[in-house]
Amino acid sequence: MTATKVSARESAQTGLVTVAKGRLQQLLAFASLIVISAFFSVASPYFFSYDNFTAILFSTVVIGTLAIGTTFVIIAGGIDLSIGTGMALCAVMSGVFLVDIGLPLALGVPAAILFGGLIGLVNGFNVAVLKIPPFIATLAMMLVAQGLALVLSDSAPIYFTDVAGYTDISTGNLLPGVRFPNAVLVLLGAALVAAVLLTKTVLGRYTYSIGSNEEATALSGINVRRWKIAIYAFAGLFIGLAGVMISARLGSAQPATGMGYELQAIAAVVIGGTSLSGGKGSIVGTLIGALIISVLNNGLQIMSIPQEWQNVILGCVILVAVYTDMIRKKET
């Protein structure tokens, strides 16, 4: 047997092992979700009901949308701390486009989403071209977005009272006769698109490749800088979408919101099995991670656990997820 055939067989075996471990991580996350849900169902008679189930899905929309975009960034070996305040800025821009400028709904909503892409584009340029570490580049953008949201809104909420149909994007019911908010359908649609792009397109392949070994990817002739910018810009579109969804849910653009959302979104990505060192992750796992956070928050609230202890418990869950990722990395 030639060395080439042996190398090919070993490479295939390594790939199968990696896929198997990824599937196992998803199953473990899903099993954790089932166990947590079962615990709260026993602990409280109010947890296992259709209304509460819908409330959990509804509360997952914003975190899940942010987490989907963040999944691409983290798989590529980066990080984005600006997604929370960037979301608030996109919500404000939605108010500027629809209320202040008076654009029709069909133009104002896409414009707000594209503004999120602009935020991601700037982050990608700073990271890929200026070579600023992702932590510092996105931390700076977090502060810039926070300040701009307050400046553009004059530090006051922008209400969508006169914008017909805007709140229906989130709180309306597209399915007749069913109390199921549109926001959940938007999240599922966004997740489906992201999953296809991550697993079936060049963008997804290069995202995994850059996160696994950036130097080897560059040596193979791929323009890593250009694709990094594209990855951050694409992730930024989900920042814009989250801004639209949260402002449509509230019926107003609240410029002071956003802080803390980035931590929950990153936590959802990590809990779902995406490696902080890059090269591994999935959209399905991210959605499971977002649901785990929502179920925890919902169940603890139903049990009247103080907010302070809710933060402690969520922090412990994140520590366990990161430690598990570290162990998995060492084994690999």
GULUM-912127 format. One record per residue: residue number from 1; x, y, z of N, C-alpha, C in turn. Coordinates in pm, whole numbers, m for minus. Example, Ala and Ser with C-alpha at 12.3 -4.5 7.8 and 13.67 -1.06 7.14 Angstrom:
// residues 2
[site 1,[1319,m569,780],[1230,m450,780],[1320,m330,780]]
[site 2,[1285,m225,708],[1367,m106,714],[1290,3,787]]
END
This chain:
// residues 332
[site 1,[85,m120,0],[0,0,0],[89,125,0]]
[site 2,[64,220,m91],[149,338,m102],[122,435,12]]
[site 3,[221,527,32],[208,626,139],[89,718,115]]
[site 4,[62,744,m16],[m50,834,m48],[m182,773,m6]]
[site 5,[m199,641,m31],[m324,575,7],[m339,570,159]]
[site 6,[m226,544,229],[m231,541,375],[m271,677,430]]
[site 7,[m209,782,373],[m240,918,419],[m386,953,395]]
[site 8,[m437,914,278],[m577,943,246],[m671,870,341]]
[site 9,[m638,742,370],[m722,665,460],[m721,724,600]]
[site 10,[m602,764,648],[m592,825,780],[m668,955,786]]
[site 11,[m661,1033,680],[m733,1161,675],[m883,1138,682]]
[site 12,[m929,1035,607],[m1072,1005,609],[m1117,958,746]]
[site 13,[m1034,874,809],[m1067,827,943],[m1073,941,1043]]
[site 14,[m976,1034,1033],[m975,1150,1121],[m1101,1235,1103]]
[site 15,[m1141,1249,976],[m1262,1327,948],[m1385,1263,1007]]
[site 16,[m1395,1131,996],[m1510,1060,1052],[m1513,1072,1204]]
[site 17,[m1397,1063,1266],[m1390,1077,1412],[m1434,1216,1455]]
[site 18,[m1389,1318,1380],[m1427,1456,1412],[m1578,1476,1400]]
[site 19,[m1636,1422,1291],[m1782,1434,1271],[m1856,1362,1383]]
[site 20,[m1808,1242,1420],[m1873,1164,1525],[m1871,1239,1658]]
[site 21,[m1757,1301,1690],[m1748,1377,1815],[m1839,1499,1813]]
[site 22,[m1851,1561,1694],[m1942,1674,1683],[m2086,1633,1706]]
[site 23,[m2126,1518,1648],[m2261,1467,1669],[m2284,1432,1816]]
[site 24,[m2183,1373,1878],[m2194,1336,2019],[m2215,1460,2105]]
[site 25,[m2143,1568,2073],[m2157,1692,2150],[m2299,1747,2137]]
[site 26,[m2355,1740,2016],[m2492,1786,1996],[m2590,1701,2077]]
[site 27,[m2569,1570,2076],[m2656,1481,2152],[m2648,1508,2301]]
[site 28,[m2527,1535,2351],[m2509,1566,2492],[m2581,1696,2528]]
[site 29,[m2569,1796,2440],[m2638,1923,2465],[m2789,1904,2464]]
[site 30,[m2837,1825,2368],[m2981,1799,2360],[m3029,1721,2482]]
[site 31,[m2948,1624,2526],[m2983,1547,2645],[m2988,1639,2767]]
[site 32,[m2897,1733,2775],[m2896,1830,2886],[m3024,1913,2884]]
[site 33,[m3066,1953,2763],[m3189,2030,2750],[m3309,1951,2800]]
[site 34,[m3315,1822,2765],[m3425,1737,2809],[m3424,1722,2961]]
[site 35,[m3306,1699,3019],[m3296,1680,3164],[m3338,1807,3238]]
[site 36,[m3291,1923,3191],[m3326,2050,3256],[m3477,2074,3247]]
[site 37,[m3534,2048,3128],[m3678,2067,3110],[m3757,1973,3200]]
[site 38,[m3712,1849,3211],[m3780,1752,3297],[m3774,1795,3444]]
[site 39,[m3661,1848,3484],[m3648,1895,3623],[m3747,2007,3653]]
[site 40,[m3755,2105,3565],[m3846,2218,3590],[m3993,2175,3578]]
[site 41,[m4019,2074,3494],[m4156,2024,3482],[m4202,1961,3612]]
[site 42,[m4110,1893,3681],[m4142,1832,3810],[m4147,1938,3919]]
[site 43,[m4057,2036,3911],[m4046,2138,4016],[m4163,2237,4014]]
[site 44,[m4222,2258,3895],[m4331,2355,3887],[m4439,2305,3791]]
[site 45,[m4565,2309,3832],[m4674,2264,3744],[m4700,2362,3629]]
[site 46,[m4645,2483,3638],[m4669,2585,3536],[m4570,2576,3420]]
[site 47,[m4463,2499,3438],[m4358,2496,3335],[m4404,2426,3208]]
[site 48,[m4462,2307,3224],[m4497,2225,3108],[m4637,2262,3061]]
[site 49,[m4645,2369,2983],[m4773,2413,2926],[m4745,2478,2791]]
[site 50,[m4849,2485,2708],[m4829,2541,2574],[m4789,2689,2581]]
[site 51,[m4855,2764,2670],[m4823,2906,2682],[m4679,2927,2725]]
[site 52,[m4633,2846,2820],[m4495,2862,2866],[m4396,2814,2761]]
[site 53,[m4433,2709,2689],[m4348,2660,2580],[m4331,2768,2474]]
[site 54,[m4440,2835,2440],[m4434,2944,2342],[m4350,3060,2395]]
[site 55,[m4365,3089,2525],[m4288,3197,2586],[m4138,3167,2581]]
[site 56,[m4101,3042,2603],[m3959,3003,2597],[m3905,3023,2456]]
[site 57,[m3979,2977,2356],[m3935,2995,2218],[m3925,3143,2182]]
[site 58,[m4022,3221,2228],[m4024,3364,2200],[m3903,3433,2261]]
[site 59,[m3868,3393,2383],[m3754,3454,2450],[m3620,3409,2391]]
[site 60,[m3623,3301,2313],[m3500,3249,2251],[m3464,3324,2124]]
[site 61,[m3559,3397,2068],[m3541,3455,1934],[m3420,3547,1927]]
[site 62,[m3412,3645,2015],[m3305,3744,2007],[m3168,3680,2034]]
[site 63,[m3158,3605,2144],[m3032,3539,2177],[m2994,3440,2067]]
[site 64,[m3092,3364,2018],[m3065,3266,1914],[m3018,3331,1785]]
[site 65,[m3079,3443,1747],[m3039,3513,1625],[m2897,3565,1635]]
[site 66,[m2865,3627,1748],[m2727,3675,1769],[m2629,3558,1771]]
[site 67,[m2669,3448,1833],[m2580,3333,1846],[m2552,3269,1711]]
[site 68,[m2648,3270,1620],[m2628,3210,1488],[m2513,3281,1416]]
[site 69,[m2517,3414,1413],[m2409,3488,1349],[m2277,3469,1421]]
[site 70,[m2281,3466,1553],[m2159,3449,1632],[m2097,3312,1609]]
[site 71,[m2178,3212,1574],[m2125,3079,1546],[m2023,3083,1433]]
[site 72,[m2053,3157,1327],[m1959,3169,1215],[m1828,3232,1261]]
[site 73,[m1837,3337,1341],[m1717,3408,1386],[m1631,3318,1473]]
[site 74,[m1693,3247,1566],[m1616,3163,1659],[m1558,3041,1587]]
[site 75,[m1632,2982,1495],[m1577,2870,1417],[m1454,2916,1339]]
[site 76,[m1456,3040,1293],[m1343,3095,1218],[m1228,3137,1310]]
[site 77,[m1242,3112,1439],[m1134,3143,1532],[m1137,3284,1588]]
[site 78,[m1250,3354,1570],[m1260,3491,1620],[m1356,3501,1737]]
[site 79,[m1389,3624,1770],[m1485,3653,1877],[m1547,3787,1845]]
[site 80,[m1669,3810,1890],[m1736,3938,1865],[m1809,3982,1991]]
[site 81,[m1757,4086,2054],[m1818,4141,2175],[m1914,4255,2144]]
[site 82,[m1927,4292,2018],[m2009,4409,1983],[m2152,4374,1945]]
[site 83,[m2188,4246,1951],[m2319,4206,1899],[m2434,4261,1982]]
[site 84,[m2414,4279,2114],[m2522,4330,2199],[m2553,4475,2172]]
[site 85,[m2453,4561,2183],[m2474,4704,2158],[m2495,4729,2009]]
[site 86,[m2436,4643,1924],[m2462,4656,1781],[m2608,4630,1750]]
[site 87,[m2667,4536,1820],[m2811,4509,1806],[m2892,4631,1845]]
[site 88,[m2855,4695,1957],[m2927,4815,2001],[m2913,4927,1897]]
[site 89,[m2794,4941,1839],[m2774,5044,1736],[m2858,5014,1612]]
[site 90,[m2866,4888,1573],[m2949,4852,1457],[m3098,4875,1486]]
[site 91,[m3139,4853,1611],[m3277,4883,1649],[m3305,5032,1636]]
[site 92,[m3209,5113,1680],[m3222,5259,1667],[m3225,5299,1520]]
[site 93,[m3137,5236,1439],[m3136,5269,1296],[m3267,5230,1229]]
[site 94,[m3328,5123,1278],[m3460,5086,1228],[m3559,5198,1255]]
[site 95,[m3551,5257,1376],[m3636,5370,1409],[m3605,5491,1324]]
[site 96,[m3477,5515,1298],[m3437,5629,1214],[m3493,5612,1073]]
[site 97,[m3477,5493,1017],[m3522,5469,880],[m3674,5476,867]]
[site 98,[m3745,5413,962],[m3890,5400,949],[m3967,5518,1007]]
[site 99,[m3919,5573,1118],[m3992,5680,1186],[m3941,5817,1145]]
[site 100,[m3811,5839,1158],[m3756,5972,1130],[m3753,6002,979]]
[site 101,[m3701,5909,900],[m3694,5931,756],[m3825,5898,687]]
[site 102,[m3899,5802,740],[m4028,5766,684],[m4022,5667,570]]
[site 103,[m3919,5582,567],[m3910,5480,463],[m4022,5378,480]]
[site 104,[m4068,5320,371],[m4169,5213,383],[m4107,5091,450]]
[site 105,[m4194,5006,502],[m4149,4889,576],[m4058,4800,493]]
[site 106,[m4089,4786,365],[m4013,4697,278],[m3871,4746,253]]
[site 107,[m3845,4873,279],[m3711,4929,263],[m3641,4950,397]]
[site 108,[m3717,4993,497],[m3657,5026,626],[m3602,4905,699]]
[site 109,[m3675,4794,694],[m3630,4672,763],[m3502,4616,700]]
[site 110,[m3497,4598,566],[m3371,4552,506],[m3254,4649,531]]
[site 111,[m3284,4779,534],[m3178,4877,558],[m3119,4859,698]]
[site 112,[m3204,4833,796],[m3155,4812,932],[m3072,4684,941]]
[site 113,[m3115,4579,870],[m3040,4454,870],[m2904,4473,802]]
[site 114,[m2903,4546,690],[m2778,4573,620],[m2685,4660,703]]
[site 115,[m2742,4745,787],[m2657,4826,876],[m2580,4735,972]]
[site 116,[m2645,4627,1015],[m2574,4529,1096],[m2459,4467,1019]]
[site 117,[m2483,4441,889],[m2375,4390,805],[m2260,4488,797]]
[site 118,[m2291,4619,797],[m2186,4721,795],[m2102,4716,923]]
[site 119,[m2168,4695,1036],[m2095,4681,1162],[m1999,4561,1153]]
[site 120,[m2048,4450,1102],[m1963,4333,1086],[m1851,4356,988]]
[site 121,[m1879,4431,881],[m1777,4463,782],[m1663,4542,844]]
[site 122,[m1696,4640,926],[m1592,4719,994],[m1512,4631,1089]]
[site 123,[m1581,4545,1162],[m1510,4452,1252],[m1414,4363,1173]]
[site 124,[m1463,4310,1060],[m1380,4224,978],[m1259,4296,922]]
[site 125,[m1278,4420,879],[m1166,4499,828],[m1061,4523,937]]
[site 126,[m1108,4557,1055],[m1014,4583,1166],[m936,4458,1203]]
[site 127,[m1004,4343,1199],[m938,4218,1238],[m848,4165,1127]]
[site 128,[m899,4162,1003],[m827,4097,894],[m722,4186,829]]
[site 129,[m751,4314,814],[m660,4404,743],[m568,4478,839]]
[site 130,[m626,4537,943],[m544,4612,1039],[m476,4521,1141]]
[site 131,[m515,4392,1143],[m454,4293,1231],[m473,4323,1380]]
[site 132,[m584,4390,1411],[m617,4416,1552],[m677,4288,1610]]
[site 133,[m634,4245,1727],[m692,4123,1786],[m844,4134,1794]]
[site 134,[m915,4027,1762],[m1063,4032,1760],[m1123,4083,1890]]
[site 135,[m1065,4044,2003],[m1119,4088,2132],[m1117,4240,2142]]
[site 136,[m1003,4301,2104],[m989,4447,2115],[m1073,4517,2009]]
[site 137,[m1071,4466,1886],[m1144,4530,1777],[m1294,4534,1804]]
[site 138,[m1347,4423,1851],[m1492,4417,1875],[m1530,4485,2007]]
[site 139,[m1436,4490,2102],[m1461,4565,2226],[m1474,4714,2193]]
[site 140,[m1386,4764,2104],[m1395,4904,2061],[m1527,4930,1989]]
[site 141,[m1567,4836,1902],[m1694,4852,1831],[m1811,4848,1928]]
[site 142,[m1801,4769,2033],[m1907,4764,2133],[m1930,4902,2194]]
[site 143,[m1822,4971,2226],[m1834,5105,2284],[m1883,5206,2182]]
[site 144,[m1834,5195,2059],[m1877,5286,1952],[m2026,5270,1926]]
[site 145,[m2072,5147,1915],[m2214,5121,1890],[m2301,5171,2004]]
[site 146,[m2254,5150,2126],[m2330,5196,2243],[m2346,5347,2240]]
[site 147,[m2237,5417,2208],[m2242,5563,2203],[m2328,5614,2089]]
[site 148,[m2314,5554,1970],[m2393,5598,1855],[m2541,5575,1875]]
[site 149,[m2578,5466,1941],[m2720,5439,1966],[m2781,5551,2051]]
[site 150,[m2705,5598,2149],[m2754,5706,2235],[m2756,5840,2162]]
[site 151,[m2654,5864,2078],[m2646,5990,2006],[m2759,6001,1903]]
[site 152,[m2778,5896,1822],[m2876,5901,1714],[m3020,5906,1764]]
[site 153,[m3042,5855,1886],[m3178,5855,1942],[m3200,5966,2043]]
[site 154,[m3099,6051,2062],[m3105,6155,2166],[m3132,6094,2303]]
[site 155,[m3079,5975,2324],[m3092,5903,2452],[m3237,5878,2492]]
[site 156,[m3324,5868,2393],[m3468,5844,2420],[m3519,5735,2328]]
[site 157,[m3615,5656,2374],[m3671,5550,2289],[m3738,5608,2165]]
[site 158,[m3733,5531,2055],[m3803,5566,1932],[m3920,5468,1918]]
[site 159,[m4040,5520,1917],[m4159,5433,1915],[m4209,5413,1773]]
[site 160,[m4260,5293,1747],[m4308,5256,1613],[m4460,5256,1607]]
[site 161,[m4521,5343,1685],[m4668,5347,1693],[m4732,5372,1557]]
[site 162,[m4670,5460,1477],[m4729,5498,1349],[m4676,5416,1232]]
[site 163,[m4595,5315,1259],[m4541,5229,1152],[m4627,5102,1146]]
[site 164,[m4720,5100,1054],[m4814,4987,1046],[m4742,4857,1010]]
[site 165,[m4771,4755,1087],[m4719,4622,1057],[m4583,4590,1113]]
[site 166,[m4517,4688,1175],[m4379,4661,1221],[m4378,4563,1339]]
[site 167,[m4463,4585,1437],[m4463,4495,1553],[m4511,4355,1515]]
[site 168,[m4589,4344,1406],[m4636,4212,1362],[m4521,4123,1317]]
[site 169,[m4408,4184,1281],[m4291,4104,1242],[m4252,4009,1354]]
[site 170,[m4271,4055,1477],[m4231,3975,1593],[m4351,3911,1663]]
[site 171,[m4449,3993,1696],[m4558,3946,1782],[m4680,3898,1705]]
[site 172,[m4683,3918,1574],[m4798,3875,1496],[m4803,3723,1482]]
[site 173,[m4913,3674,1425],[m4932,3530,1405],[m4956,3504,1257]]
[site 174,[m4855,3454,1190],[m4868,3425,1048],[m4956,3303,1025]]
[site 175,[m4949,3207,1118],[m5031,3087,1106],[m5171,3116,1159]]
[site 176,[m5274,3107,1076],[m5409,3142,1121],[m5460,3045,1227]]
[site 177,[m5521,3102,1331],[m5581,3020,1435],[m5484,2958,1532]]
[site 178,[m5355,2993,1521],[m5254,2936,1610],[m5180,3049,1680]]
[site 179,[m5173,3042,1813],[m5101,3143,1891],[m4952,3107,1892]]
[site 180,[m4887,3145,1781],[m4746,3114,1764],[m4679,3236,1700]]
[site 181,[m4596,3309,1773],[m4543,3436,1725],[m4455,3422,1600]]
[site 182,[m4464,3521,1513],[m4384,3522,1390],[m4235,3520,1418]]
[site 183,[m4195,3577,1532],[m4053,3585,1564],[m3987,3448,1565]]
[site 184,[m4058,3347,1612],[m4003,3212,1617],[m3982,3159,1475]]
[site 185,[m4076,3188,1385],[m4063,3146,1246],[m3944,3215,1180]]
[site 186,[m3923,3342,1214],[m3808,3415,1161],[m3677,3350,1208]]
[site 187,[m3672,3313,1337],[m3553,3247,1391],[m3526,3115,1319]]
[site 188,[m3630,3036,1300],[m3614,2907,1233],[m3568,2926,1089]]
[site 189,[m3625,3025,1021],[m3582,3054,884],[m3438,3098,877]]
[site 190,[m3398,3185,969],[m3259,3233,973],[m3164,3118,1003]]
[site 191,[m3204,3029,1094],[m3120,2914,1129],[m3104,2821,1010]]
[site 192,[m3212,2799,934],[m3206,2711,819],[m3111,2766,713]]
[site 193,[m3123,2895,686],[m3034,2959,588],[m2888,2949,633]]
[site 194,[m2864,2979,761],[m2728,2974,814],[m2670,2833,809]]
[site 195,[m2753,2734,842],[m2706,2595,842],[m2667,2551,701]]
[site 196,[m2747,2589,602],[m2715,2553,463],[m2586,2620,419]]
[site 197,[m2571,2748,451],[m2449,2820,413],[m2326,2764,482]]
[site 198,[m2342,2722,608],[m2228,2672,683],[m2183,2534,635]]
[site 199,[m2277,2453,590],[m2244,2314,556],[m2236,2286,406]]
[site 200,[m2295,2373,324],[m2307,2340,182],[m2240,2441,88]]
[site 201,[m2178,2545,140],[m2124,2648,53],[m1975,2673,80]]
[site 202,[m1915,2750,m10],[m1773,2786,4],[m1752,2867,131]]
[site 203,[m1846,2955,163],[m1834,3036,285],[m1819,2947,408]]
[site 204,[m1900,2845,418],[m1893,2754,531],[m1762,2676,535]]
[site 205,[m1721,2623,418],[m1597,2545,413],[m1477,2629,454]]
[site 206,[m1472,2753,406],[m1359,2839,441],[m1367,2886,587]]
[site 207,[m1489,2897,639],[m1504,2931,781],[m1440,2824,869]]
[site 208,[m1472,2698,840],[m1411,2588,914],[m1260,2582,891]]
[site 209,[m1219,2601,768],[m1078,2590,733],[m994,2697,803]]
[site 210,[m1041,2820,803],[m968,2929,868],[m959,2905,1018]]
[site 211,[m1067,2858,1078],[m1067,2831,1221],[m980,2713,1259]]
[site 212,[m970,2614,1171],[m889,2496,1200],[m741,2525,1188]]
[site 213,[m703,2591,1079],[m561,2622,1057],[m552,2738,958]]
[site 214,[m543,2858,1011],[m542,2976,925],[m420,2981,834]]
[site 215,[m305,2944,888],[m182,2949,809],[m186,2852,692]]
[site 216,[m231,2729,719],[m241,2630,612],[m343,2673,508]]
[site 217,[m451,2737,552],[m552,2785,458],[m494,2892,367]]
[site 218,[m413,2982,422],[m349,3087,341],[m249,3026,243]]
[site 219,[m174,2926,288],[m74,2863,202],[m138,2786,87]]
[site 220,[m264,2747,104],[m333,2674,m3],[m386,2768,m113]]
[site 221,[m360,2897,m97],[m398,2993,m200],[m527,3067,m173]]
[site 222,[m588,3048,m58],[m714,3116,m23],[m683,3252,36]]
[site 223,[m756,3353,m9],[m740,3489,43],[m808,3497,179]]
[site 224,[m732,3469,284],[m788,3461,419],[m845,3596,463]]
[site 225,[m775,3703,431],[m822,3837,473],[m961,3867,416]]
[site 226,[m978,3838,287],[m1108,3866,224],[m1219,3782,285]]
[site 227,[m1191,3655,313],[m1294,3568,367],[m1324,3599,513]]
[site 228,[m1224,3645,589],[m1250,3689,726],[m1346,3807,727]]
[site 229,[m1322,3902,638],[m1411,4018,629],[m1552,3972,593]]
[site 230,[m1561,3877,499],[m1693,3826,457],[m1763,3756,573]]
[site 231,[m1689,3681,653],[m1748,3608,766],[m1803,3706,869]]
[site 232,[m1725,3807,905],[m1772,3906,1002],[m1890,3986,947]]
[site 233,[m1885,4020,818],[m1995,4096,758],[m2123,4013,756]]
[site 234,[m2110,3885,721],[m2227,3797,721],[m2285,3784,861]]
[site 235,[m2198,3766,960],[m2245,3757,1099],[m2314,3886,1141]]
[site 236,[m2268,3999,1086],[m2329,4127,1119],[m2474,4138,1074]]
[site 237,[m2509,4066,967],[m2648,4067,922],[m2742,4014,1030]]
[site 238,[m2695,3920,1109],[m2777,3866,1218],[m2786,3964,1334]]
[site 239,[m2685,4050,1349],[m2695,4159,1446],[m2809,4252,1406]]
[site 240,[m2813,4286,1276],[m2920,4371,1226],[m3056,4307,1240]]
[site 241,[m3064,4176,1209],[m3192,4106,1222],[m3237,4102,1368]]
[site 242,[m3144,4079,1459],[m3179,4079,1602],[m3228,4216,1645]]
[site 243,[m3167,4322,1591],[m3212,4458,1623],[m3355,4481,1579]]
[site 244,[m3389,4432,1461],[m3527,4444,1411],[m3622,4366,1499]]
[site 245,[m3583,4243,1536],[m3673,4156,1612],[m3699,4210,1752]]
[site 246,[m3595,4262,1818],[m3616,4310,1956],[m3695,4440,1956]]
[site 247,[m3673,4527,1857],[m3750,4652,1853],[m3894,4626,1812]]
[site 248,[m3915,4527,1724],[m4053,4492,1687],[m4126,4429,1805]]
[site 249,[m4055,4352,1885],[m4117,4290,2003],[m4156,4395,2106]]
[site 250,[m4069,4493,2127],[m4094,4597,2228],[m4183,4709,2174]]
[site 251,[m4193,4719,2042],[m4267,4831,1983],[m4191,4961,1990]]
[site 252,[m4063,4954,2021],[m3979,5073,2033],[m3832,5033,2023]]
[site 253,[m3751,5129,1984],[m3606,5109,1982],[m3549,5168,2109]]
[site 254,[m3497,5083,2195],[m3443,5126,2323],[m3290,5135,2313]]
[site 255,[m3235,5256,2307],[m3090,5270,2283],[m3003,5218,2395]]
[site 256,[m3058,5205,2515],[m2976,5163,2629],[m2972,5011,2644]]
[site 257,[m3048,4939,2562],[m3046,4792,2573],[m2925,4737,2498]]
[site 258,[m2899,4611,2518],[m2793,4547,2440],[m2680,4491,2525]]
[site 259,[m2641,4563,2630],[m2531,4517,2714],[m2569,4384,2781]]
[site 260,[m2481,4287,2771],[m2505,4157,2831],[m2554,4052,2733]]
[site 261,[m2616,4097,2623],[m2664,4001,2524],[m2549,3927,2458]]
[site 262,[m2435,3995,2443],[m2322,3928,2378],[m2273,3808,2460]]
[site 263,[m2279,3822,2593],[m2233,3712,2678],[m2325,3592,2668]]
[site 264,[m2456,3617,2666],[m2550,3507,2655],[m2542,3440,2517]]
[site 265,[m2521,3521,2413],[m2510,3464,2278],[m2384,3377,2266]]
[site 266,[m2272,3426,2316],[m2148,3349,2313],[m2164,3222,2397]]
[site 267,[m2232,3236,2511],[m2256,3119,2596],[m2339,3014,2522]]
[site 268,[m2441,3058,2449],[m2524,2964,2373],[m2441,2890,2269]]
[site 269,[m2350,2961,2204],[m2265,2899,2103],[m2174,2793,2165]]
[site 270,[m2114,2827,2279],[m2021,2735,2346],[m2095,2616,2403]]
[site 271,[m2209,2641,2469],[m2289,2532,2525],[m2332,2436,2415]]
[site 272,[m2358,2489,2295],[m2400,2406,2183],[m2289,2327,2118]]
[site 273,[m2166,2339,2169],[m2058,2254,2119],[m1958,2319,2027]]
[site 274,[m1974,2447,1996],[m1876,2517,1913],[m1750,2543,1995]]
[site 275,[m1635,2511,1937],[m1509,2524,2009],[m1459,2668,2005]]
[site 276,[m1420,2722,2120],[m1367,2859,2126],[m1233,2871,2053]]
[site 277,[m1167,2759,2030],[m1040,2761,1956],[m1062,2758,1806]]
[site 278,[m1187,2745,1762],[m1220,2750,1620],[m1218,2614,1553]]
[site 279,[m1276,2610,1433],[m1273,2490,1351],[m1385,2391,1373]]
[site 280,[m1466,2408,1478],[m1573,2313,1509],[m1697,2388,1554]]
[site 281,[m1813,2334,1515],[m1938,2395,1558],[m2049,2369,1458]]
[site 282,[m2171,2398,1500],[m2287,2377,1413],[m2400,2471,1455]]
[site 283,[m2488,2498,1361],[m2604,2583,1388],[m2704,2510,1477]]
[site 284,[m2720,2380,1455],[m2812,2301,1538],[m2768,2307,1684]]
[site 285,[m2639,2286,1707],[m2587,2293,1844],[m2610,2429,1906]]
[site 286,[m2591,2535,1827],[m2612,2671,1877],[m2757,2693,1919]]
[site 287,[m2852,2646,1838],[m2994,2659,1874],[m3025,2584,2003]]
[site 288,[m2967,2466,2018],[m2987,2390,2142],[m2930,2468,2260]]
[site 289,[m2812,2526,2242],[m2752,2606,2348],[m2838,2725,2386]]
[site 290,[m2895,2792,2284],[m2983,2907,2311],[m3108,2862,2386]]
[site 291,[m3162,2746,2350],[m3280,2694,2420],[m3247,2658,2564]]
[site 292,[m3129,2604,2588],[m3088,2571,2725],[m3086,2696,2811]]
[site 293,[m3030,2805,2759],[m3027,2931,2834],[m3168,2982,2860]]
[site 294,[m3255,2977,2759],[m3392,3025,2775],[m3470,2940,2876]]
[site 295,[m3452,2808,2868],[m3521,2720,2962],[m3473,2745,3104]]
[site 296,[m3343,2763,3122],[m3289,2792,3254],[m3348,2922,3309]]
[site 297,[m3346,3027,3227],[m3399,3155,3273],[m3547,3146,3305]]
[site 298,[m3622,3079,3218],[m3766,3065,3238],[m3797,2982,3361]]
[site 299,[m3731,2868,3375],[m3758,2780,3488],[m3722,2843,3621]]
[site 300,[m3609,2914,3624],[m3567,2978,3749],[m3661,3092,3786]]
[site 301,[m3713,3162,3686],[m3810,3268,3713],[m3940,3210,3767]]
[site 302,[m3986,3100,3710],[m4109,3036,3757],[m4093,2990,3902]]
[site 303,[m3972,2943,3936],[m3945,2898,4072],[m3912,3014,4167]]
[site 304,[m3924,3137,4115],[m3901,3259,4195],[m3759,3266,4251]]
[site 305,[m3662,3216,4172],[m3522,3229,4210],[m3478,3372,4182]]
[site 306,[m3415,3442,4278],[m3371,3580,4255],[m3278,3592,4135]]
[site 307,[m3281,3708,4069],[m3200,3731,3950],[m3052,3710,3976]]
[site 308,[m3008,3747,4096],[m2867,3731,4129],[m2824,3585,4120]]
[site 309,[m2908,3496,4174],[m2876,3354,4171],[m2892,3295,4031]]
[site 310,[m2982,3354,3952],[m2994,3310,3813],[m2863,3334,3738]]
[site 311,[m2801,3450,3763],[m2673,3481,3700],[m2565,3385,3746]]
[site 312,[m2567,3350,3876],[m2468,3257,3929],[m2481,3121,3860]]
[site 313,[m2604,3073,3848],[m2627,2942,3786],[m2586,2943,3640]]
[site 314,[m2622,3050,3568],[m2585,3059,3426],[m2433,3065,3411]]
[site 315,[m2368,3137,3501],[m2221,3144,3497],[m2158,3007,3517]]
[site 316,[m2214,2928,3607],[m2162,2793,3632],[m2182,2704,3510]]
[site 317,[m2296,2719,3443],[m2322,2642,3322],[m2220,2675,3214]]
[site 318,[m2188,2804,3200],[m2089,2845,3102],[m1951,2788,3135]]
[site 319,[m1914,2789,3261],[m1785,2733,3302],[m1777,2584,3268]]
[site 320,[m1884,2512,3295],[m1886,2368,3263],[m1872,2347,3113]]
[site 321,[m1942,2429,3032],[m1936,2415,2887],[m1795,2442,2835]]
[site 322,[m1731,2548,2886],[m1595,2582,2841],[m1496,2475,2884]]
[site 323,[m1511,2425,3007],[m1421,2320,3055],[m1436,2192,2972]]
[site 324,[m1560,2161,2937],[m1585,2045,2851],[m1518,2063,2716]]
[site 325,[m1525,2185,2663],[m1458,2215,2536],[m1308,2197,2547]]
[site 326,[m1250,2238,2657],[m1106,2224,2678],[m1065,2076,2683]]
[site 327,[m1145,1996,2753],[m1116,1853,2761],[m1126,1789,2623]]
[site 328,[m1230,1826,2547],[m1248,1771,2413],[m1132,1809,2322]]
[site 329,[m1081,1932,2337],[m969,1977,2256],[m842,1897,2288]]
[site 330,[m818,1871,2418],[m701,1794,2457],[m708,1652,2403]]
[site 331,[m826,1592,2409],[m842,1456,2358],[m818,1450,2209]]
[site 332,[m866,1556,2137],[m844,1558,1993],[m697,1573,1958]]
END
